[in-house]
Amino acid sequence: MWFKNLRAYRLTQPFALTADRLDEQLAAHSFTPCAPSQALSIGWAAPVGDDGAPLVHSASGRLLIRLRREEKLLPSTVVREHLEERIEAIESAQGRKVYRKERLTLKDEIVQDCLPRAFSRTTHLYAYIDPAAGWVMVDASSAARAEELLNLLRESIGTFPVLLPQVNDAPLATMTHWLVHNNLPDAFSAAGECELREPGDDGGVVRVRGVDLFSEEVESHLQAGRQVVRIALDWDERVSFVLAEDLCLRRLRFADELIKENDDLPEDDALARLDADFVLMSEAIGELYAEVMRVFGGVAEG
C-alpha cells in the first residue's frame, strides 16, 4: 500500500463529504469484472480488507480510496493476422478489393470475437484525499491513469474540482540552478541521477546515473545550456524519489526505518498494520510535498 509514485492535485473547493457519505456515493460505481465482450472495466474496490469492506478508509482525517482496473489483453498482432486472413478470403472469393471503411468494420468484428477468449490484467490505483491540507494524492506516474481515477471520482460524487499545482519558481530553472551552483535545498541531497535536456522542442536528452551530480561531466552539460528536467533526491533520510519538471514524484522509496515503525503490531492483525502504515505514509508524503512546494517558491495563487 506504500505509494510508489506521487501525482498531487490541489482541491479548489473545501471537501465536505464524510467517509461514510463518500463510501455511499462510491458504491454506485463499485468494481464489476469485465463482461465477455467488454475490453475494459474500472470501479472502486475496498482499499483495506476484503471486497466486502468499506470503499473508503479514514485515518488521521485523510480518506484512502482504491480504483480497480481490469483490461482485456488482445495483442495487435493477433488482430492484424486475423484481419489480413479475412480480407484475403473476401478478395479471393468475391474478386474485389476491401477498402478502409470495410477494413475498420471487419477489425471491430474480430476484436469482439476475440475478447471473450482474451486474458485479463487487473491493476489497482490508490489515492487519498486530505481535506485539511487541500490536496489529493494519487499513486500514479502517468497523468492519464491519474485522470482516469479523478474522472470516475467526479462521476461518483457529482463534482470534484482539482488543479495541478502551479509554483512561483519555474521547476526547470530552479533544478538547474541547484546543480549549477552546487546548492541543493536544506534536507535534500542528490542521489546520483538526473536527466538533462537541450532547450527547444527537439532538444536532445542526456541521462546521467551513478555519478556525482556536481562532477565535471555534469557541469560540462550544464555549461552547454542543457537544463535539468529530472533529478533523483533523498529527503531527510526518510524518502528517496525522482523529481520531474511536472512536479510528479516517481520511484518513491521510503526508508526502512520508517517502514519498520509499525513492526511491533501483532502479525495476525493485517488491518491494523495497513491502517498504521497508511498513517505513517500519508504523514511523510504530506511533509515531503509541502517541502517540494516550498523549494519552488510556494504554490502560485490564481
N, C-alpha and C positions, 0 to 999 in steps of 0.2 A: 504493500500500500504506500510505501515511501515513494514520493514523486521522482521521476527520472528526468523530467523537463518542467519548465515553468513558463507559461504564457499568461500574463496578467492583464486584466481589464478593469477599468475604473467604473464603478457604479455612478451614474449621473443623477440618480434619484435615490432617496432612502429606501432600503429594502425592509418592508414591514412584516412579511409573512413569517409566522412561527414555523418551527419544524413540523408540527402536526398538520398545519394548514398546507404547507408546501408538499408534504407527503400525499395528502388527499388529491392535490392537483396533478402531481406526477403520476398518480395511479392510472389515470385515463390514458397514459402513454407508456405503460409498463411494457417491458420487452416481451415479444412473442416470436418464436422461431420462424424462419422463412417457410413460406408455403412451397410446394414442389416447383412451381414455375416462377418463384419470386427470387430476384437476384440479390436483394439487399433488405435487411430488416434492422432497425435501430429502436431502442427503447430503454427505459430506466430499469435498473436492477438494484437490489439491496447492496449498499456499499460495505456493510458489515453484517456478517451472519449468513444464514441460508436464504434461499429465494423467497421464503415467506416473511422475512424480516422487513422492517420499515425501509422505505426508499430514501429516507433522509436520516443521517446520523448527526446528532448535535453534540458538540463538546466545546467548552470554553467560548460559547457564543458563535461558533462557526458551524456551518451546515455542509456536511460532506455528501456528495451525490456521485452516482456512477452510471455512465452510459454503456450499454452493451450493444455490440455491433456484430451482426452475422452477415457474411458476404459469401456468395457462391463463387468458387474459383473455376473459371471457364477460360482456359488459355486461348489467346487469339489465334495461335497456330492451328488448333483443333477446329475452330470455327472456319478459318480460311480454307483448310483442307476439305471440309465438308461442302463449303460453298463452291469451290472450284469443281468438285466432283458433280455437284448438282447442275452447275452451269454447263459443264461439258456434256452431260446427259441430255439436257434440253436442246442445246445447239445441234447435237448429233441427231436426235430424234425428230426435231422439227425443222431443221435446216435454216435456222435464223440465229441472229446474234442477240445475246442478252445484254441490255443496256443498264445504265446506272440505277434508275428507279426500281427496276425489277430486281437487280442485284441486292439493293437495300432491303426489299421485301423478303427475298429469299434468306438473307442474313438474319433478319428478325425471326423468321420461322425456325431456322436452325438453332438459334440461341434458345428459343422457347422449347424446342425438342430436347436440347442437351441439358438444360438447367435441372430437371428432376434427377439426373444422374451425376451432377457435379458435386465435388467435395465442397464442404463449407469451412470457413475460417471464422472463428469468434475472437473478438478483441474487446478490451474494456478501456474506458477512459474515465479517469477520476477528475473531479473538480470540487472546489469548496467555495462557498460564499462567506465573506467576512463582513457582515453588515456594519459593525462598529468602525472598522478601518476603511470601508468603502471600496473593497476590492473583490474581484472574482479571480481565483487562481485555478488554472487548467493545466493538467499534466499532459501537455501536447507540444511537440516541436513543430508540428505542421499547423499553419493558420487554418487550412481547410478543415482539419479534424476538430480544431477548437470551435470554429464557426458552426460545424455540424451540431456539436453539443449545445452551443448557445441558441441556435435556431430552434432546436427541439424544446429547450427551456422556455423560450418565448412562446412557442406554440402551446406549451403545457400550462403556463400561468397567465397568458394574455399579453403581457408586456414585460420587457426586461432590458431597459436601455443601458448599454455599456459602451465604453470607448477604449481604444488602445491608448495607453498613456503617452502624452507628449511632454517633453522635458525642455528646460530652459537652455541647456547647453547641448549643442549638437553631438550625438554619440561618436560619429566618425572623427571629428576634430578633437574631441576630448580623449578618446582612447589613443589616438595618435600622439597627442601631447604627453600622455603618460610615458610612452616609450622614448620619445624624442628627448625628454628632459629627465628620464630615469626617476620618475616621481609618481609612484602609484599612491592612491588614497590610503589613509590610515585604515588598518585592519585588513587590507587586501595585499596579496602577494602574487607574483607571476608564477605560473605553473608550467612554463616551458613550452608553450604552444600558442601560435597566433596565425592569423590569415591576413595577408596584405594585398591590397588591390590598387591598381593604377586608376587615376581619375578617368571618368568617362564611361559611357555605356559599354564600350568594347574593351575596357581595360583588362589587362592580364592579371592573374591571381597567383600569388606565391604563398605556399603553405609551409610553415616552419614548425617543426616538432622536435622535442628532445634537446633543445639548445637554450642557452642563456638569452633571454629576450633583450638584454642590454649589451649583447655582443656586437662586434664589428660587422658580422654577417647581416644581422637585422638592421643595424644602423645604416649600412650601405643601401638597403632597400628604401628606408625612410628618406634618406638624402636624395634618392632618385625620384621622390614625390609620391611613393606609394603610401596608402592610408590603412590604418588598422580597422578591419571590418569584423574580426572576431579575436577574442583573446581568452585564454584559459587562466582562471584565477582561483586562489584559495581565499576563503573569508574566515577570519577569526578562528582558524584551526577547527572549524565546525562543518563547513560545507565547501566543496570544490565544484566548479562548473565552468562552462564556456559561455561567455557573454558576447552577444551579437549586436549588430547595429540596430536591429529591430527591438532591442531590449528584452528579447527572449533568452532565458537561461536554459541551456542544453546540457545534457550529460551530468545532471546533478548527482553528487555523491556525498552522502552525509558521513561524518566521521564516526568511526567505530565507537568512540567514547560516548557519542550522542545516542547512537542506536542502542547501546547496551545499558542505558539508564533504566530501562524497564525490565532488565533481566531477572529482577527479584520477584516479579509477578509469578503466580502459580502457572506451571507449564500446561495444565489441563484447562486453563481459563483463557481460551483463544480470544474471546470477545473483549475481555478486559485488556488484553495485550494490544489488540487492534485499536481500542479506544485510547489507550495511553500513548501508543505510537503516533496516532493522529494528532494528539495534543502537542507532543514534542515536535513533530514535523511542522505543523502549521505555525507554531510559535517561532521556530527557527526561520521558516520561509518569510513570515511577516517581518521579522527583524532584518533579514537579509535584503528583502526587496525595498524596504524603507531606506537602507543604506545605498542601494543601487540608485534610487531616485535622488538621494542627496548628492552623490558624486557627479550627477549630471545636472546639478543646479536646481533640483526640485521639480515637481510637476507643474507644467505650464498651465496657467488658468486661461479659460476662454476657448 
